[in-house]
Amino acid sequence: MQASGSDKAAAPQANRRASSAKRGAGDFAALLEGGRAQQAGTGPLKPAVIAELRRAASSGGRSTHSQDSDSDQPALQRTGGDPAQSAAGVSAGQTSDPYVDLFTSGEPASEFTRSMEQSGQPDSGQEELKQSAAPVQAQHTEAAGSETPSDGAGTGAPHGSPGAAPSRFASLAGLADALPAVDKLAKEQLESSVGPPSAYLPPSDVSDRAEAPSPEEIPVSSSALSTDETPEPSSKAESLSEGVSVGEAASMSDFEMVEKEQAQVERSRQTTAALSQAVNEAASTSGQNESDEAWRRERKHMFVLSNAGKPVFAAHGDENALAGFMAIIQAMMSFVQDKGDQLQSIRAGLHLVVFVEKGPFYLVAVSATGEPEAALKLQLELLYGQILSILTNGVEKRFAHNPRYDARGLLGGTYTVLRSLKDSFETDPAAMLSAYLPLPLASTLRHAALTTLQAAVKGVNATWGLLLAGDMVVALAQPRASPMHPLDLLLLSNFVRSTDSFRQSESFSPVCLPYFQPAGHMHAYINYLHQEAGLCLVLLSSQPEQFYTVCPEIAQAAQEQLASTGVTEAVAAAMHDDAHRGRLHIADLPKAAGGGSVGTTPLLHFLYKVPSRGQFIMPAICAPLDTQSARQALMPAYARVHAAMFRASEGGASAGLAPQRVHYSQDSERTMLAYVSPEYEVYAVYDALTDKQTAVQLCHKLGSYIKSQQTDLFVP
Amino acid sequence: MMLDQGTLQQAKLVLLGDMGAGKSSLVLRFVKGQFFDYQESTIGAAFLTKTMPEQNVKFEIWDTAGQERYHSLAPMYYRGAAAAVVVYDITNAESFTKAKTWAKELQRQGNPNMIMALAGNKADLADTRAVTTEEAQAYADENGLFFWETSAKANLNVSEVFTDIAKKLPRAQAAQPQATGGITLTQEPPQRPKKAGCC
């Protein structure tokens, strides 16, 4: 586990996190214990009773802890401390996927489990405890300081060397065992914050979240989607129900309380077992979940859940069936947050689990693809961006009103968009490079396309206009003052491409460009001018008045013009080639620039980015990279090189250092050379036998060839 | 594009209803004669046109998305519409409730002369019916809506719904002007969309 160490940055957020995590944890506790809150009865809160409660809570916590470590946890292991265990977790063929054992294995003692256990002790209460300032808690907060997150060694382990992989996260199995502890924690927090009724007012962060960003230059309809129109049942109801269950607890005698504590410890153990069973049963009725073989074999999972633990999206499987699994993720994340820190990543054998918190959502990637953490984080952020592109950040207000809001209703019909984005990460380096892929097109045709597009944009008074062909850009019309953010373009292009209903007829849709203005949406007009080629006109406007009436006519004119100038034909011809879909072919490049058919050139693939244009080009994938395993390995290989070069410049302790300019690496699969300069960036893949000198020479020649062809290759 | 159809009466028609009721399927059946067993969810609103020469009408059809998140944008689509088809799924009682809500909203906020039709779609699934014909018919009569039980899949009563509407369109009003982006000369107030209606 890696945790962000900067206390300074964490401090202002700690309160907010603590409060939302508490709510979340409460949810989770309720999930595990079923009807505890149903026995609710109200009673006055007497200070003496409260103090007793706290004492009961702390003793109960300790007993949980000792029980845990006695019965389930053989020993606390440091990295690689127990060879037998690491073998069981990682090397043994059948368990090479740690999820195999998620609920079934009794193998515990990962370091994560250890920290979960510590949560059983009341020392983690933090802010709330300090606020209540009871003597019982004073000693605990003291202890909290000594608890340090584990070092980052686990994530630094070289990829693809299972033997060296750390054992402490070799299996997440320990999680299931740790659940009682989490439940304990939730309970404690609930009780420790017993106080005057004002403690149950809606969290103070509501106003923060609802705060609207300052308006941008280009007007955008402010948060116009229904997300803020019909507020869910207000948080008042939430706080009421919480208050009720606490009131019940406070009115009980100490003795009853202690007994109840112990009973609950037992019960939550049982319910943990029952939970996994229930989840399995749910799966058989409603869809794939984590106990499904095929599901576990997926190389990469992505999950989105609300910070109260409600499932929002799962890239594979059925998010309803995965509710139990998501609850575990929520427990993990909110637990670390309760310590004023943030869970960053977990390395578990071949799998890297990466956590990101965005707005009211937790996003998690579980990847065995070999991509580095930075790449997965970016992908999760884009996934969040795509959700915003559909809902705007008005969705955050909903969650502010009601943290237990179920966002799936709002996202209805757009899961294909999110899945398509996730799939695109496997083949498309656009996200990593933060640039878009232009369709190669003769400059005269490009000019004609651009003229047509600009006329259309002007005709409908739009802000931006795009002409897309599949996942490539034919032309882009944008105001000089506010060029479209490359990641906005990526999200928009994915949104358009993956929505089948746009293919059936011209359409209008609200769409938010989160990197431009997350609070509002633009009106998009989408018209496929040529179905087979995937040639699609997209116009974006912030003013709906004329837009809706004028667009169809203007699009008709544009379609005729593009056809008469030969653009449509040229794009269709380029896109007709199934294998290449408009991309360059390495075989067509001049020999001097590394071109040539398979076997005659060491150059296998490359990425060439021009930062000033925000564009990159790459050739089609061809032999010998066209096998499934080679395809799957390509983007992660690029991502590792990219991360290695840019790690220094991506914040953290070493922020401010210049990235590496040249990167050369060779393994049994491929030779990679990357070169970064302010004018251009090249990432090239050669066959494994290429020597350094050849690689560098080819890279130079390729660069100068592309430069000479740039009018055709890039969008002006 | 529309010059040669100058004699045709143009009418803006909007489809509203719960998601999954079959709005897009109805429109596709009517406009293109197609039906897909698995119809992708509509995102935003689709725009289609269909000419009915025998009725001398050109429909400009706005097929809206049924999802909750688009609700606040609906006024933009139904404002200035000459006709609306409110669609529900006869196997889903909730969609009928939603249809009544839409009808109410249109009566309250839409064009007062709007012609409205109620379509109980998926009539081919009568075995699993959750809304009786009588109940829907009674509601339609009460509120002055045309009522048909339709099936886009079996092509049952689809064109009838639109024919009914076409016949009812007020002949006196020539071309509904909001169609082609020209300057609106008649009925200015109802067609001027209030600033997005959403913020």
Contacts between the chains, C-beta under 8 A, distances in Angstrom:
chain1	res1	chain2	res2	distance
A	221	B	196	4.9
A	221	B	198	6.2
A	221	B	199	5.4
A	222	B	199	4.7
A	223	B	199	6.8
A	224	B	72	6.2
A	224	B	73	7.1
A	224	B	196	5.9
A	224	B	198	3.4
A	224	B	199	4.9
A	225	B	69	5.1
A	225	B	70	7.3
A	225	B	72	6.4
A	225	B	73	7.4
A	225	B	198	7.4
A	226	B	68	5.7
A	226	B	69	4.9
A	226	B	70	6.7
A	226	B	71	4.5
A	226	B	72	4.5
A	226	B	73	7.9
A	227	B	69	6.4
A	229	B	71	7.0
A	229	B	72	5.0
A	229	B	198	8.0
A	230	B	71	7.8
A	390	B	69	7.4
A	391	B	69	6.3
A	409	B	67	7.9
A	409	B	68	5.7
A	410	B	67	7.5
A	410	B	68	6.2
A	410	B	69	4.8
A	411	B	69	8.0
A	412	B	19	6.1
A	412	B	41	6.8
A	412	B	67	4.7
A	412	B	68	7.3
A	412	B	69	7.8
A	413	B	19	6.9
A	413	B	40	7.6
A	413	B	41	2.8
A	413	B	42	7.5
A	413	B	43	6.5
A	413	B	65	7.2
A	413	B	67	5.8
A	414	B	41	7.6
A	414	B	43	7.0
A	416	B	40	7.4
A	499	B	40	7.3
A	499	B	43	4.9
A	500	B	40	3.9
A	501	B	24	6.9
A	501	B	40	4.8
A	501	B	41	6.6
A	501	B	42	4.7
A	501	B	43	5.5
A	501	B	46	6.3
A	502	B	43	7.0
A	504	B	24	7.5
A	504	B	28	6.7
A	504	B	46	6.5
A	505	B	31	8.0
A	505	B	46	4.5
A	505	B	47	6.3
A	505	B	48	4.7
A	505	B	63	7.6
A	506	B	46	7.2
A	506	B	47	5.1
A	506	B	48	7.9
A	507	B	42	7.7
A	507	B	43	7.0
A	507	B	44	5.5
A	507	B	45	6.4
A	507	B	46	4.7
A	507	B	47	6.5
A	508	B	44	5.1
A	508	B	45	5.1
A	508	B	47	6.7
A	509	B	43	5.0
A	509	B	44	2.6
A	509	B	45	7.2
A	510	B	44	6.3
A	510	B	70	7.4
A	510	B	73	6.2
A	524	B	44	7.4
A	544	B	76	6.0
A	544	B	193	6.7
A	544	B	196	5.6
A	545	B	192	7.9
A	545	B	193	5.8
A	546	B	181	7.1
A	548	B	76	6.9
A	549	B	178	6.2
A	549	B	179	7.4
A	549	B	180	7.3
A	549	B	181	4.4
A	550	B	181	4.2
A	552	B	47	6.2
A	553	B	1	6.4
A	553	B	180	6.3
A	553	B	181	5.4
A	556	B	1	5.1
